[in-house]
Amino acid sequence: MGKDFLRIDDRLIHGQIVTAWCKALSIREIIAIDDKLAANPTLQSIMMMGIPANYKHHVVTFEQARALFAEQSEGNRLFVTRMPQDLTAFKAELHGCDTVFIGNAAKRPDTMFNITKGGGGVMFVSAEDVALFDELTASGIKIVAQTVPNTAARAWSEVRKSIKGL
């Protein structure tokens, strides 16, 4: 039986996912979660173009992702979604994930905190995102901030202490 991991990365699937994360987590299946992308075969094919054939990969809607979370997998799977608030759709399913990785998300109008520290990535979060991470962590979900696998993983509780102004 494989493990499930989830990564928040507004770029969804890109070179860093394939060359670093898949190797580090022994991933066999990559699942991008995005309703709009799932409805656009042309954009899907462009996103999937750089994924080697040895990885099973697809783009799914939020509803399809919930069904996939419920299925057992033979190998490790990496679910990737764009924004922290996407996790609200998977509160129950996240309890079956080994780890939720906070990765990259560009600045948005509602974001006020840059929680990036090392690794060269950028992760901006809103007060709403912080509250969601607090809630999920309190419910037993393991959340870590880690841009790339060769940088230190910081537990959400550690990251949370560094956020000023809340």
C-alpha positions in Angstrom: 0.0 0.0 0.0 1.3 3.4 -1.0 1.3 6.7 0.9 -0.5 9.9 -0.1 1.1 13.3 0.0 -0.3 16.7 -0.9 1.6 19.7 -2.0 0.4 23.3 -2.3 2.0 24.8 -5.4 0.3 27.4 -7.5 2.3 26.2 -10.6 0.9 22.7 -10.1 3.1 20.3 -12.0 6.5 21.6 -13.2 10.1 20.5 -13.3 10.8 20.7 -9.6 7.8 18.4 -8.9 9.1 15.8 -11.4 12.8 16.0 -10.7 12.9 16.6 -7.0 9.7 15.8 -5.2 8.8 12.6 -7.0 12.3 11.2 -6.4 12.4 12.2 -2.8 9.0 10.8 -1.9 9.2 7.7 -4.2 6.1 8.9 -6.1 4.5 6.7 -8.8 1.5 8.8 -9.5 1.1 12.6 -9.8 -2.4 14.1 -9.5 -3.0 17.8 -10.2 -6.2 19.1 -8.7 -7.8 22.0 -10.6 -11.4 22.2 -11.9 -10.6 24.6 -14.7 -7.6 22.8 -15.9 -9.5 19.4 -15.8 -12.0 20.9 -18.2 -9.3 22.0 -20.7 -7.6 19.2 -22.6 -5.2 21.5 -24.4 -3.8 23.0 -21.2 -3.7 19.6 -19.6 -1.5 18.3 -22.4 0.8 21.2 -22.1 1.1 20.7 -18.3 1.7 17.0 -18.7 4.2 17.3 -21.5 7.3 17.3 -19.2 6.3 14.3 -17.1 8.3 11.1 -17.9 6.2 8.0 -18.9 7.2 6.1 -15.7 4.8 8.3 -13.7 1.1 7.8 -13.9 -0.3 11.3 -14.1 -3.6 13.1 -14.6 -5.5 16.3 -13.9 -8.7 15.9 -11.9 -11.5 18.0 -10.5 -11.9 18.5 -6.8 -14.8 15.9 -6.8 -12.6 13.4 -8.6 -9.8 14.0 -6.2 -12.0 13.2 -3.2 -12.8 9.9 -4.9 -9.1 9.2 -5.5 -8.2 9.9 -1.9 -10.6 7.2 -0.9 -8.9 4.6 -3.1 -5.9 2.6 -2.0 -2.9 2.9 -4.2 -0.1 0.4 -4.8 2.5 3.2 -4.8 3.1 6.6 -3.4 0.9 9.4 -4.8 1.5 13.1 -4.9 -1.6 15.3 -5.0 -0.9 18.9 -6.0 -3.3 21.8 -5.6 -2.8 25.5 -6.2 -3.8 27.4 -3.1 -4.0 26.8 0.7 -7.8 27.4 0.7 -8.2 24.5 -1.7 -7.6 22.3 1.3 -11.0 23.2 2.7 -12.4 20.8 0.1 -10.4 17.9 1.6 -10.5 18.3 5.3 -11.6 14.7 5.9 -9.4 13.2 3.2 -6.3 14.9 4.5 -6.3 12.7 7.5 -5.2 9.9 5.2 -2.2 11.9 3.9 1.2 11.3 5.3 2.2 15.0 4.9 0.8 18.2 3.5 3.6 20.3 2.1 3.3 24.1 1.9 5.3 24.9 -1.2 4.9 27.9 -3.5 2.1 30.5 -3.9 2.5 33.9 -5.4 1.3 37.1 -3.7 -2.4 37.6 -4.1 -4.5 40.6 -3.0 -5.6 38.9 0.2 -2.2 37.7 1.3 -0.2 39.6 3.9 2.4 37.2 5.1 5.4 35.8 3.3 6.3 32.5 5.1 9.2 31.7 2.8 12.4 30.9 4.6 15.2 29.3 2.5 14.9 27.1 -0.5 14.4 29.9 -3.0 10.6 29.6 -3.2 7.9 32.0 -2.4 4.8 31.3 -0.3 2.4 34.1 0.6 -0.6 33.4 2.8 -3.6 35.3 4.0 -5.0 35.4 7.6 -7.6 32.9 6.3 -4.9 30.5 5.1 -3.2 30.8 8.5 -6.4 30.0 10.3 -7.0 27.0 8.0 -3.5 25.6 8.7 -4.0 26.1 12.4 -7.4 24.2 12.2 -5.9 21.4 10.2 -2.9 21.0 12.4 -5.0 21.0 15.5 -7.1 18.1 14.0 -3.9 16.0 13.6 -2.9 16.7 10.0 0.9 17.0 9.5 1.7 20.2 7.7 5.2 21.3 6.9 6.7 24.2 4.9 9.3 23.0 2.5 10.1 24.4 -0.9 12.3 21.7 -2.2 13.2 18.3 -0.6 16.8 19.2 0.0 15.8 22.1 2.3 14.8 21.7 5.9 11.1 20.9 6.5 9.6 23.3 9.1 6.5 22.1 11.0 3.5 24.5 10.7 3.8 25.2 14.5 7.3 26.6 13.9 6.2 28.6 10.9 3.2 29.9 12.8 5.4 31.3 15.5 7.2 33.5 12.9 4.0 35.2 11.7 3.7 38.6 13.2 0.5 40.7 13.2 -2.1 38.1 13.8 
